[in-house]
Amino acid sequence: MKTQVIYHSLSGCTEKLARGIFEGLKCEEKSLHNLADGTPEIDGDVILLGYWVDQAGPCKPIRELAETLENRHVGLFCTMAFWCESSHAATALHNGAACVQEKNTVIGGIVVNGHMSDKMIEMFRGMGAGPHSASPAAEARWALMKDHPSECEIALATERMNERIQLLKTLQEKGIAFPSITI
Ligand SMILES: Cc1cc2nc3c(=O)[nH]c(=O)nc-3n(C[C@H](O)[C@H](O)[C@H](O)COP(=O)(O)O)c2cc1C
């Protein structure tokens, strides 16, 4: 069973997570693809898609790829700058799953925190008053997240993907289909 980890990253958070997951994957056959280097041939039984959250959904390159996938087992992982346990985070994962779940089987997903890039922070600091403008609370959150995703977050994401792939193998050996997870 081959697993392909495919990701897109602007400022490195999703790349760090994707590399960590890839290194920890207990699969006989696996490959890692950065979409910035081009779209890979899709030949994996399991496709792990990694995106940075853009307006509560997958970044465009991953969204466009996700919408072409058919008959695959798909795991989703993403990084975002807002709180990863918020309803906004749940929506960001849901919107990723929505791109694939009609034609594929979703085997799992996870949202972890990334940091806000310096470029985005500068942009927010330059904005007038509004929901996204810089504030003391936002500045404190950006500072708190500056080293995310953390090693713990990467380990948890890796564990989740390994567990789901193992479950898929176990079910396949018994001739049972993986019940797609509605996210
Ligand atoms: C155009 C743009 C839109 C973004 N939209 C969101 C968003 O809706 N919610 C959020 O929490 N973070 C948002 N972010 C922050 C990124 O998702 C976050 O910093 C992510 O960890 C960056 O990952 P990367 O380093 O792999 O590019 C946005 C960033 C950019 C550049």
The ligand as an ORCA input file, in Angstrom:
! r2SCAN-3c Opt
* xyz 0 1
  C      -3.852     34.759      2.345
  C      -3.849     34.119      3.710
  C      -5.042     33.756      4.293
  C      -5.069     33.158      5.560
  N      -6.266     32.811      6.126
  C      -6.272     32.261      7.363
  C      -7.484     31.909      7.987
  O      -8.576     32.013      7.424
  N      -7.437     31.420      9.254
  C      -6.258     31.239      9.930
  O      -6.288     30.798     11.077
  N      -5.074     31.530      9.343
  C      -5.063     32.035      8.087
  N      -3.859     32.342      7.493
  C      -2.614     31.999      8.208
  C      -1.992     30.691      7.718
  O      -2.963     29.693      7.462
  C      -1.012     30.127      8.748
  O      -0.059     31.093      9.088
  C      -0.347     28.863      8.266
  O       0.217     28.150      9.349
  C       0.742     29.160      7.240
  O       1.249     27.942      6.753
  P       2.546     27.911      5.823
  O       3.686     28.428      6.660
  O       2.712     26.480      5.482
  O       2.292     28.769      4.639
  C      -3.827     32.906      6.237
  C      -2.622     33.257      5.625
  C      -2.627     33.838      4.372
  C      -1.293     34.191      3.738
*
